[in-house]
Structures are given as C-alpha cells and as structure tokens.
Amino acid sequence: MKVMITSDSTCDLPPDLISRYNIGIAPLLIIMDEKPYKDGVEITAADVFKYVESGAGMTRTSALNVADYHEYFANWRKECDALIHFNISSSFSSCFHTAQMAAQELDNVYVVDSMNLSTGSGQVVLDAAIMAQNGMPPDQILSELERLIPRVEASFIIGTIKYLYLGGRCSGLAALGANLLKLNPCIEVVGGKMNVGKKYRGSFDKVIMQYVTDRLSGRADIDRRRAFITFPPSLPDDMVRSLEEKVKSLCEFEEVIVCPAGCVISNHCGPTCIGVLFYRK
C-alpha cells in the first residue's frame, strides 16, 4: 500500500529531505500589496523582510481555501492509496479545519493537526514520511503520531518583536516595554499554543547561547535522535554555526538539521530569530 505524506509549507523542512522522502508541500499564501504569493515558490523570506523594512507596510499570511485543498488532495490521491496531510497548529490558523472539510469529500485522506509550527511540525512530518517509506499502513502511522505529537518541544528566541506587533500578535504597550528594556522573549509552543517563556536581555549573539543552554543543559528527558535548528535566512552564518556548535556540545544528538524558516514563520518572527526543536522522551 502506497501512503503519501504531505504538509502545508509551514513545516519548514529543507528541500533535500522533502525530495528524499517524497513529501508533498502545499504552499500557504503571503499577501503583499493585496496580491497573494505562494510561500517559497513565488516569494522568499528575504522579499518579506525587504518589503516590511522599506516601510511599505506589513505582509500577512493566508490559508488555502476548501477548493484549493480538495484539488491538492485529489491530485496526490491519483498517485497513492492513502494520503496523510499535516497542518500548522489549529490554534494558529484555519488551515487544519479547512483541510478537514476538503478531505471529507475524498476517500483515504487523513488530516493531522500537528499542534505545532515550523520544524516542530517538521519533526512529525518527517517521521511520518519515514514510516510511510518503510511500508507502515496509514492506521499505524496515525496511531504513532498520537504518541509523537505531544512530545515535540518547540521554542524560539526573538530578537525583535516588531513583526509580532505589526502583525497584531502583541500589544503596542508590550512592544514598547520590550524595546525599552531590550528584552528578547522566548516563544514556546505548549499544547498547540504559543506562550511567552523566559525573557532574555542583552546582545542577540549572547542571548541565543544562554537560551540554548537553558533548553538543553542538565536534562535527562531529551530524545537525542534528532534536533532542528531553524532560523530566518537573514541571520548571519557565523551566528548559526556558533549555535550549532553549542547545541552539539550540550547534547549529543544523533542528527542536527540546520535549516532556514519559510515565509509564513518569518513573517511573524522577523529577521532576528532562532529556535532549537526536538522531541522529549
């Protein structure tokens, strides 16, 4: 039985893994000057940052509609016996519910709420694709996902809350206070929702080292099979390399995947942001 794994573009998996495991990606939309552009296909994160920093306004994100999802699923179903599709957490977007509506009109299409974002979703998308490639039937994959999804630990440290403010995800008072105090908040995904964790203070290159130390040090509950380091493509290479070295020194993961975030995540987090994402045991 051939099982196909697909996801919306917010999973932020790198192209080599998407190709290796034949993962289908449904690009969400970035709205710029009232025109829609497909995430990662017709627009890049660099385009988003350039537009916002020019003072032209704020781009916004948009989910696909039911007809879009129906066409997407129907096209893939021609090539497989069953399809499992992942969406960004239903707390962040209408994608999951819209995709569910489209799937009801098709046989053997299963829609999964990842309860996460970016490579937090990417973790379970990748594991589902590995399971499918190994011949696991859809019911067993879905059962295993129920175990895996709650174990994902996703967090990001943000260097500026300008984009969260412009996108309406934090108040002007909160933005002013963070800027005056030069705070770098850690955003954590808990139960499918974003919470503000520890607030760091100082230069971003030092803050990220303290952040990753706090996330990884002295813990026996980390599944060391795989970690993602995810960041906007605007972040300096040397900063990313330094953090990668720090991650590897703190926790001996079997695999550390370093990859940039797509337009949807970058649209909300801005050009100065980095996260370390992994499973708990």
C-alpha positions, -999 to 999 in steps of 0.1 A, spaced: 0 0 0 14 34 -10 9 61 16 17 97 7 27 123 32 20 160 26 21 191 47 15 228 44 46 249 38 49 259 75 67 226 83 99 243 71 116 211 61 147 216 39 144 207 2 168 177 4 146 159 30 114 168 10 129 152 -21 144 122 -3 111 112 13 88 124 -15 69 148 9 42 169 -8 42 206 2 11 228 -1 24 264 -1 4 288 20 0 324 8 18 356 16 -3 387 9 18 417 -2 1 448 -17 -31 428 -17 -16 402 -40 -12 366 -30 22 348 -34 29 312 -28 52 306 2 87 295 -10 75 294 -47 67 329 -57 81 348 -27 110 344 -2 116 354 34 141 380 21 113 395 0 91 398 31 118 415 51 127 439 23 91 449 20 85 455 57 118 472 64 111 496 35 81 510 54 57 499 27 36 480 52 32 445 67 27 414 47 2 389 60 -4 352 57 -34 334 43 -46 298 44 -58 279 14 -95 275 8 -115 243 7 -114 241 -31 -76 246 -31 -72 217 -6 -96 195 -25 -77 199 -57 -44 194 -40 -55 162 -23 -73 148 -53 -42 153 -75 -20 134 -50 -45 106 -45 -40 97 -81 -5 86 -72 -12 68 -38 -36 46 -20 -38 69 11 -27 104 20 -18 118 54 -17 156 54 -2 178 82 -12 214 91 2 240 114 -15 240 148 -52 247 146 -47 274 173 -26 294 149 -45 291 116 -77 279 100 -57 255 77 -65 224 97 -102 228 97 -103 239 61 -83 209 50 -105 186 71 -136 199 52 -119 192 19 -108 157 30 -144 147 39 -151 146 1 -123 121 -6 -115 86 4 -84 77 24 -73 113 30 -64 119 67 -57 154 80 -35 158 111 -33 188 134 5 190 141 -2 211 172 30 229 163 47 252 138 79 253 117 102 223 122 82 214 153 57 203 127 85 192 105 96 166 131 64 146 129 60 152 91 95 137 86 89 107 109 55 100 91 73 101 58 99 77 71 72 54 84 54 55 50 86 48 31 91 17 53 57 4 44 37 12 75 -1 14 68 -19 46 75 -37 35 106 -5 25 123 12 58 112 -17 78 127 -15 58 159 22 65 162 16 102 155 -7 104 185 23 94 206 48 116 189 30 149 186 27 157 223 65 150 227 77 178 204 94 206 222 95 238 201 108 272 211 123 303 195 142 333 208 132 365 191 155 395 187 128 420 178 90 419 184 84 445 157 69 418 134 47 403 161 35 438 168 29 448 132 11 415 127 -12 422 156 2 394 178 13 416 207 1 449 220 18 483 215 25 485 252 42 451 253 63 461 222 73 494 238 83 477 271 103 451 253 121 476 232 129 499 262 142 471 283 159 454 253 142 421 260 144 390 238 114 368 246 115 331 242 83 318 225 73 283 234 47 261 218 27 243 246 -4 224 239 -6 237 204 -5 273 215 23 299 217 33 311 252 59 336 262 86 319 283 118 334 297 127 370 287 164 374 279 183 406 280 215 415 261 230 412 226 213 386 205 245 366 199 249 362 237 213 357 243 210 327 219 238 309 237 220 313 271 187 303 255 201 270 241 219 263 274 187 267 293 168 244 268 194 216 268 216 216 299 211 190 327 181 173 312 176 135 310 142 137 292 155 147 257 152 123 229 186 126 212 176 111 179 172 145 161 172 182 166 164 211 143 180 245 144 157 268 125 162 305 117 153 332 91 177 332 62 188 367 71 206 355 102 245 356 98 261 323 90 287 326 118 259 331 144 241 299 132 274 279 132 282 291 167 248 280 179 251 246 161 284 240 179 269 249 212 239 226 207 263 197 198 284 204 229 254 204 252 236 174 239 248 146 217 220 144 192 224 117 165 214 143 139 213 181 140 195 196 110 202 232 103 176 249 80 160 282 73 124 291 81 99 298 53 79 329 46 50 322 69 71 317 100 95 346 91 65 369 85 56 366 122 90 362 138 111 387 118 147 386 106 163 381 140 151 348 154 164 313 160 150 281 176 160 246 187 134 220 183 135 183 193 115 155 210 112 147 246 113 111 256 
